[in-house]
């Protein structure tokens, strides 16, 4: 029986996710309803994606008995309230990154989902990308030895994007771009909590972070560094150094199609592996959005198996990322 999806929000990322759903086997995935704050937007989205029901309020989607799992693609500032609404209505939820603006909000949603035995996952699509699957395998098998250090950057010129420069929208570089640099670091170090975080940065006139630079100290001699900005183009790569080699994930490291495994003296031996995004039936807004298909398929796999958490991105990992973000916010002076 197909997993019946409800789409909450009719924005760009919801479009890309729904395109991927419709590109998968319809015997496994069906988008059965969409909700937006404006009924006109919902109707337009429904017509574009051949979705049978459109609602002009989120509560109507929550009340739809045909919806099994809800994908939430709103602004970050709406993630907490909409996720809570769907969980309270008995829906499973896949909510876009960043999960919430604060760790306190994250804890409340996690506790609610666990108490109601409902599936809940943050949509950090990177974790389901084949390159990250390879990275996690190399770490697990110690094929390149132990992880020593990680370095990741993610910066773009986004100073004119309203949702990213306003606190009321859940803006700032950390909640939009930093979640990806933190994620690759956390994957590389085994998702443990850092022993020390040293952060600095600049805020805009609305009090959100425009640029941040962060150093992490972990147990077992591991260190990491990351930088993010909304003010200019960075290399947007990730480098993981092991005791017996290294892995370079080129731009765009958050949705990569290529990985370079470096071994030998002075890392002189290169093995380049390439992965194409799954084919989709319509044009998407963001680079390599076809990879969202893996995330959707993973959610279905979990639901079919009766799981309420992802084994690849468990809720404790999401909470750790939010706690890290909280500490960076504290040090640079951001208050949500």
HELIX and SHEET records of a PDB file:
HELIX    1   1 UNK A   12  UNK A   23  1                                  12    
HELIX    2   2 UNK A   39  UNK A   49  1                                  11    
HELIX    3   3 UNK A   58  UNK A   63  1                                   6    
HELIX    4   4 UNK A   76  UNK A   78  5                                   3    
HELIX    5   5 UNK A   79  UNK A   88  1                                  10    
HELIX    6   6 UNK A  103  UNK A  116  1                                  14    
HELIX    7   7 UNK A  125  UNK A  128  5                                   4    
HELIX    8   8 UNK A  130  UNK A  141  1                                  12    
HELIX    9   9 UNK A  162  UNK A  165  1                                   4    
HELIX   10  10 UNK A  167  UNK A  169  5                                   3    
HELIX   11  11 UNK A  173  UNK A  173  1                                   1    
HELIX   12  12 UNK A  174  UNK A  178  3                                   5    
HELIX   13  13 UNK A  179  UNK A  188  1                                  10    
HELIX   14  14 UNK A  253  UNK A  255  5                                   3    
HELIX   15  15 UNK A  265  UNK A  267  5                                   3    
HELIX   16  16 UNK A  289  UNK A  291  5                                   3    
HELIX   17  17 UNK A  292  UNK A  304  1                                  13    
HELIX   18  18 UNK A  315  UNK A  332  1                                  18    
SHEET    1   A 6 UNK A  53  UNK A  55  0                                        
SHEET    2   A 6 UNK A  29  UNK A  35  1                                        
SHEET    3   A 6 UNK A   3  UNK A   8  1                                        
SHEET    4   A 6 UNK A  69  UNK A  72  1                                        
SHEET    5   A 6 UNK A  92  UNK A  96  1                                        
SHEET    6   A 6 UNK A 120  UNK A 123  1                                        
SHEET    1   B 8 UNK A 196  UNK A 203  0                                        
SHEET    2   B 8 UNK A 209  UNK A 217 -1                                        
SHEET    3   B 8 UNK A 223  UNK A 229 -1                                        
SHEET    4   B 8 UNK A 147  UNK A 155  1                                        
SHEET    5   B 8 UNK A 238  UNK A 242 -1                                        
SHEET    6   B 8 UNK A 245  UNK A 249 -1                                        
SHEET    7   B 8 UNK A 258  UNK A 263 -1                                        
SHEET    8   B 8 UNK A 269  UNK A 274 -1                                        
END                                                                             
